[in-house]
Structure formats: C-alpha cells, structure tokens
Amino acid sequence: MSRGKRYGIEGRRLNMKKVIAVLIALAVIIITIIGIVKMFSRSTVTSSKTVPNQYFAVYTNGKWGVINSKGEIVIKADYEEAIIIPDNSKDVFLCVYGVNYNDGTYRTEVLNSEGKEFITGYDAVLPLENYDSNNNLWYEKDVLLVKKDDKYGLIDFKGKELLKCEYDSIETLKGITNSYLAKKDGKVGLIDNIGAVVIDTEYTDIKPVSTKAEDGYIVTDDNKKMGVVKRNNSVVVELKYDDIKQICADDKYVVKEGSNWQIIDKEGNTYLQNKFDEVINMQSNGITIKKDNKYGVIDLDTAEEKIPVKYQDMSYAFDNNYIYKENNLYGVMNISGETVLNPEYETLIYRSEAGFLEGSKKGSFETEFIGTDFEVKQTGILSELNVTNGYMKIRTNGEYKYYNFKFEEKTNIELLTTNTLFLAKKDGKYGYVNNDGVVVVNYIYDDAQEQNEFGYASVKKNGMWGCINSKGEEVITPAYGLENNSIIEFIGKWHRGEDLNLNYYTDK
C-alpha cells in the first residue's frame, strides 16, 4: 500500500526570480493604466467651486429685487426703489414703497430670504450710511436705524431694540464703525453698536480724533470751545481750545489757543508753541510740519529741524523715511536728511498695507514698484492689490502677471487656490485651464477676467462681454457693451451695474 508523499522544508521551492519579475511587470502595467486614466480624466474634469451665500440687489424691467450668489431670484423685482442690503451675507432686505415725491413720505418693510416681513412696529426702518476716506458709501453691518413718532432709535438685524426711539436724529461718524452721533434737545452724544451711551448728549459737535476709537473724540461745547473725551466719558483735554486737529499720537494732540498752535499731552505739557502753521503727522521720531508754506520734520522736545523745513511737500512713509517734494518731483529722505530715493517721480505713494512704494515718472503711463530697499522691483500698471491673500496683479509688457508682496512672480494657479478655472493666453487670445494646466476653455476670447468668488468669469468677444461658469460653460454669450462700467463682473445672467455705491446687478 503506497503512502502519499509528504514534503517538508527540504521539498520543492518557488523560483523567486520569476516571481519578482512577474510582480514588477504587473506593477508597470498598473502604473501605466493609472497614468492613462489620469491623462484622459484631467482633460475633462474640473472640481466644483464653493460659493459663499450672499445677496445682491437686482434691477430689471425698471424694478428692483434681490438675487443670491447663484444668480437665483430671492425677492421678485417688484419695487420701484432700490433695495438696500446692509450686509450681503445676511438676508435682511430694506425695501421702500409708496413714495410720495410731493410731500416726501414713504413706507418701508424689512424682508428675509423667504420674502416675509420680520421687523414691524416702526414708521420706518433704515440703513445707517457711512463713507470711507474716498467718499465710497458703505453700511453698518449689524445695526439698523428705526423711526417712530418722529423720533429715532436703534435695533439689531433680528429686530431686537438696542436704543429706544427718543432721539431727534442718529447718524454715523464718517469712516468710523460702531460709533453714532445721537442728537437730543439740540445736543449730541455718542452711542455704540449695542446701544450703550459712550458720550453723554451734552455737546454741540463731536468728531473723531483719528480712525482709532481709543484716541478719543473732539467735542465742542456751547461756547465753541473744544476738548477731547475718551470712550469712557473721561475728559483728557480740557474744553478750552479754539481748535483741535484730527491728529493724535501717544496721547498728544494738536490744539489752537487764541492764535497760537501747539502740541499738548494729557498731562497738560505743551510743545512747539508757535513753531508751525500746520501739523501733517506725528511720529515718535519727529513731527512733520508746514510753516510759511514749506514742509519739514522737527523734534518734539527741542524743535530742532531733523529735516529742514524747506520742501514743497512732506509725508511720513515707513520706519525713518519720508516722502518729500522738491522742484515739483517726489523722492524719499530719511530722518537724517539723506536722500535714499532720488526725487524723479511726478507721483509717489507708500502702500502701507503691502509694504512698497509706487511712483510714476513724467511721460510714462506705467508706474515703478519700489521695495523698502529703494530698488525698483517691477514696472507696469497695478491691476489688483489683494491684501487678504497677499498678492498683486500687474500689467507689464501687455501681459498680466502675479506677484507676492516680496515681488516674487507667482502663477494664478498658485495664488487663486479656491478657483476651478484659471485665465490663460495663447497667440493673443484668452482661454481657461484647470489646476492641472489642462485647457478647459479654448483660446477664443479677445479679453477675459479671472473667475470671481461666485464661480463666474467675464469673457469678451467682438467688443461684447458675457460670462462662463465654473465648469467653463458659456452662460451668457457675449452681448453686453459695458463700456461705462468700471467693474465688469457677472453672476449668472446678471452683470454689475454702473453705480458701484448701490452694489447691484442687472440684465440690461
């Protein structure tokens, strides 16, 4: 009887060289297949863009409504007057109707995204308008003005009462957020955005010392005398001066008593009495002044001229450096009076938010971009300065290029990380690629713009503008002239209107 053969460790062995060879061949085949799949998939797929939910006024057929950031109608365009949206991220829509132009009367209602009125009980609900230093209109984003029985108060965006309707008027301080002038019985005080009284209503006028709330406010009394009051209602400069400039540094103020200008501190010490006609700015290293129509920089304590008071213009730039004007041209000088950038520019500014100088020379449409080492880094036309994401877009030699604030050239794919499409140019025409650099929209447009935050990109052909969506599909065939628009931007079929202060879209 035969027995089955049993193999131990000394039995048959695998040919490991053949096994390894087979495994390598399989790996090569798999990698090749993956590469082919990727090659084909890259040319057809673009990722979806995440779009913030925002709201905008829309104007069509002579009426006003509201759309969202997808271009969808939220409030039907039935209103004769422009709808105000104080904060685009919130569904608080201020609508005016029933306007009587003869007697100036009107009615208001506040709607949400469901078209429901949710703030009632007032004669009117209005936005609090404010303006920046360039006189551009904006609105307070968490407070509304309400009127009842000819008196004014404040509510929040949910309708909660912050301040009773007991004031004759309430208005914003220009350029300052969350600070409102409240008038009662001919006197004004200061209210904040939670309805708290910051300064009692006992003055004839209040204005900010600077854009910083902590610097305080210049107040005027019945005798037309001025002083400075801080936000805790404490008086830091006695109300005895005839004028106070809206300039402050280290609790020092520029005041006029009689015919004499001087600088004082909160302890009452005086500096530079009758040494200037005007103070331009105050820095720890010196005071920029104007005297006898000439400019320079002097020491606060000694009145010594650090930079001779002999120039046509002077303004602080950064560190120890000042922009000055001589022989009708601008340059840069340090606090020691040494020229560090020759005066050869017709215009010269320091962009503090990005940390570089920008100057233009006579006869040139382009500007020079100068680093803080006073070397010219680039020449061109500034198209965009994006402080949030730390880059700028410059048109140079007929092309748009991107740079970070160190003037290192970057690609739009590197910088615009939330985009799904990226503007590209070939043979004088524009198209779009995806983040792999694969062409998604062919080079068929005469001009075009990068994709906006809502996923749409403006494109131009034969002198007319239209738009494509985040997949590269043409949503609006170029059909709009838009030659009067300073900003060309689309949300679906809607394009930005001409009046930027209204921040509206239209299909006309």
C-alpha positions, 0 to 999 in steps of 0.5 A: 500500500503506497503512502502519499508523499509528504514534503517538508522544508527540504521539498520543492521551492518557488523560483523567486526570480520569476516571481519578482519579475512577474510582480514588477511587470504587473506593477508597470502595467498598473502604473501605466493604466493609472497614468492613462486614466489620469491623462484622459480624466484631467482633460475633462474634469474640473472640481466644483467651486464653493460659493459663499451665500450672499445677496445682491440687489437686482434691477430689471424691467425698471424694478428692483429685487434681490438675487443670491450668489447663484444668480437665483431670484430671492425677492421678485423685482417688484419695487420701484426703489432700490433695495438696500442690503446692509450686509450681503451675507445676511438676508435682511432686505430694506425695501421702500414703497409708496413714495410720495415725491410731493410731500416726501413720505414713504413706507418701508418693510424689512424682508428675509430670504423667504420674502416675509416681513420680520421687523414691524412696529416702526414708521420706518426702518433704515440703513445707517450710511457711512463713507470711507476716506474716498467718499465710497458709501458703505453700511453698518453691518449689524445695526439698523436705524428705526423711526417712530413718532418722529423720533429715532432709535436703534435695533439689531438685524433680528429686530431686537431694540438696542436704543429706544426711539427718543432721539431727534436724529442718529447718524454715523461718524464718517469712516468710523464703525460702531460709533453714532452721533445721537442728537437730543434737545439740540445736543449730541452724544455718542452711542455704540453698536449695542446701544450703550451711551459712550458720550453723554448728549451734552455737546454741540459737535463731536468728531473723531480724533483719528480712525482709532476709537481709543484716541478719543473724540473732539467735542465742542461745547456751547461756547465753541470751545473744544476738548477731547473725551475718551470712550469712557466719558473721561475728559483728557483735554480740557474744553478750552481750545479754539481748535483741535486737529484730527491728529493724535499720537501717544496721547498728544494732540494738536490744539489752537489757543487764541492764535497760537498752535501747539502740541499738548499731552494729557498731562497738560505739557505743551510743545512747539508753541508757535513753531508751525502753521500746520501739523501733517503727522506725528511720529515718535521720531519727529513731527512733520510740519508746514510753516510759511508754506514749506514742509519739514520734520522737527523734534518734539522736545527741542524743535530742532529741524531733523529735516529742514523745513524747506520742501514743497511737500512732506509725508511720513512713509515707513520706519525713518523715511519720508516722502518729500517734494522738491522742484515739483518731483517726489523722492524719499529722505530719511530722518537724517536728511539723506536722500535714499530715493532720488526725487524723479517721480511726478507721483509717489505713494507708500502702500502701507498695507503691502509694504512698497512704494509706487511712483510714476515718472513724467511721460510714462503711463506705467508706474515703478514698484519700489521695495523698502530697499529703494530698488525698483522691483517691477514696472507696469500698471497695478491691476489688483492689490489683494491684501487678504491673500497677499498678492498683486496683479500687474500689467507689464509688457501687455501681459498680466502677471502675479506677484507676492508682496516680496515681488516674487512672480507667482502663477494664478494657479498658485495664488487663486487656490479656491478657483476651478478655472484659471485665465490663460493666453495663447497667440493673443487670445484668452482661454481657461485651464484647470489646476492641472494646466489642462485647457478647459476653455479654448483660446477664443476670447479677445479679453477675459477676467479671472473667475470671481468668488461666485464661480463666474468669469467675464469673457469678451468677444467682438467688443461684447462681454458675457460670462462662463461658469465654473465648469467653463460653460458659456452662460451668457454669450457675449452681448453686453457693451459695458463700456461705462462700467468700471467693474465688469463682473457677472453672476449668472445672467446678471452683470454689475451695474454702473453705480458701484455705491448701490452694489447691484446687478442687472440684465440690461 
